[in-house]
Amino acid sequence: MNNTVQITMDDDMITEVEELYCSMGTSFAEAVRVFARQSLQMQGMPSYPTLVYLEDMTPQEFERRMMQAEADVDAGRVYTDAEFDAMMREKFRCGRDKTV
């Protein structure tokens, strides 16, 4: 059974966040679902993909991210390329679904 979760947000914030996720190839609603899945998988607050580029990172930030990636691999918090590609094809789409 599926349930609907409603949240109250400022209209401008909704517009901005929808545009952000659209630029990343997904929807705000799907981003919330990903957040929930990752929270359960990690048993805490997950980290997220961002629009930060390698050349914009300090060496310390790059090292921190690499260490986190290594920890994720060691803990089994990874997907194969095929699994990831299948999830992207099935789940991520650009849209304006305001029901999360």
DRENKETOR-820920 format. One record per residue (C-alpha): x, y, z. Coordinates in Angstrom, 2 decimals. Layout:
N
@xx X, yy Y, zz Z
...
% end
This chain:
100
@xx 0.00, yy 0.00, zz 0.00
@xx 1.25, yy 3.50, zz -0.83
@xx 0.66, yy 6.55, zz 1.33
@xx 0.83, yy 10.23, zz 0.48
@xx 2.95, yy 12.58, zz 2.59
@xx 2.17, yy 16.28, zz 2.44
@xx 4.52, yy 19.02, zz 3.52
@xx 4.02, yy 22.75, zz 3.68
@xx 6.66, yy 24.91, zz 2.04
@xx 6.94, yy 28.43, zz 0.70
@xx 5.92, yy 28.60, zz -2.99
@xx 9.23, yy 30.18, zz -4.00
@xx 11.19, yy 27.44, zz -2.25
@xx 9.13, yy 24.74, zz -3.97
@xx 9.75, yy 26.35, zz -7.36
@xx 13.49, yy 26.66, zz -6.71
@xx 13.91, yy 23.12, zz -5.41
@xx 11.87, yy 21.68, zz -8.30
@xx 14.08, yy 23.54, zz -10.77
@xx 17.19, yy 22.28, zz -8.99
@xx 16.15, yy 18.64, zz -9.12
@xx 14.91, yy 19.02, zz -12.68
@xx 18.39, yy 20.25, zz -13.62
@xx 19.74, yy 17.08, zz -11.99
@xx 17.41, yy 14.90, zz -14.07
@xx 14.85, yy 14.05, zz -11.41
@xx 11.90, yy 15.48, zz -9.51
@xx 11.56, yy 16.88, zz -6.00
@xx 9.20, yy 14.04, zz -5.10
@xx 11.71, yy 11.43, zz -6.26
@xx 14.48, yy 13.20, zz -4.34
@xx 12.41, yy 12.85, zz -1.16
@xx 11.86, yy 9.14, zz -1.88
@xx 15.62, yy 8.69, zz -2.44
@xx 16.26, yy 10.53, zz 0.83
@xx 13.93, yy 8.14, zz 2.68
@xx 15.47, yy 5.02, zz 1.09
@xx 19.02, yy 6.15, zz 1.85
@xx 18.08, yy 7.13, zz 5.41
@xx 16.82, yy 3.60, zz 6.04
@xx 19.83, yy 2.02, zz 4.34
@xx 22.31, yy 4.13, zz 6.30
@xx 20.25, yy 4.30, zz 9.49
@xx 20.80, yy 8.05, zz 9.58
@xx 21.01, yy 11.17, zz 7.47
@xx 22.46, yy 10.30, zz 4.06
@xx 24.77, yy 12.42, zz 1.96
@xx 23.61, yy 13.63, zz -1.43
@xx 24.75, yy 14.27, zz -4.97
@xx 25.32, yy 17.97, zz -5.54
@xx 26.30, yy 20.27, zz -8.34
@xx 29.73, yy 20.83, zz -6.76
@xx 32.53, yy 20.23, zz -9.23
@xx 35.87, yy 18.64, zz -8.49
@xx 37.78, yy 21.80, zz -9.28
@xx 35.62, yy 23.70, zz -6.74
@xx 36.60, yy 21.40, zz -3.85
@xx 39.42, yy 21.98, zz -1.45
@xx 41.91, yy 19.12, zz -1.11
@xx 40.44, yy 18.46, zz 2.35
@xx 36.89, yy 18.23, zz 0.99
@xx 38.04, yy 15.91, zz -1.79
@xx 39.82, yy 13.69, zz 0.76
@xx 36.74, yy 13.65, zz 3.02
@xx 34.51, yy 12.61, zz 0.13
@xx 36.93, yy 9.90, zz -0.97
@xx 37.10, yy 8.51, zz 2.56
@xx 33.28, yy 8.48, zz 2.73
@xx 33.09, yy 6.69, zz -0.62
@xx 35.57, yy 4.08, zz 0.59
@xx 33.57, yy 3.60, zz 3.80
@xx 30.37, yy 3.18, zz 1.75
@xx 32.01, yy 0.50, zz -0.39
@xx 33.39, yy -1.29, zz 2.67
@xx 29.94, yy -1.24, zz 4.31
@xx 28.20, yy -2.52, zz 1.18
@xx 26.30, yy 0.72, zz 0.56
@xx 26.84, yy 0.50, zz -3.18
@xx 25.05, yy -0.61, zz -6.34
@xx 26.44, yy -2.28, zz -9.43
@xx 26.46, yy -0.22, zz -12.63
@xx 23.57, yy -2.31, zz -13.97
@xx 21.52, yy -1.83, zz -10.79
@xx 22.15, yy 1.89, zz -10.78
@xx 21.34, yy 2.27, zz -14.48
@xx 18.08, yy 0.35, zz -14.01
@xx 17.11, yy 2.56, zz -11.07
@xx 17.86, yy 5.71, zz -13.03
@xx 15.80, yy 4.59, zz -16.02
@xx 12.88, yy 3.55, zz -13.83
@xx 12.82, yy 6.27, zz -11.21
@xx 14.42, yy 9.52, zz -12.29
@xx 12.49, yy 11.85, zz -14.47
@xx 12.05, yy 15.58, zz -14.63
@xx 8.62, yy 16.63, zz -13.43
@xx 6.55, yy 18.90, zz -11.29
@xx 5.01, yy 16.38, zz -8.91
@xx 4.25, yy 18.43, zz -5.80
@xx 2.83, yy 15.46, zz -3.88
@xx 5.71, yy 13.85, zz -2.03
% end
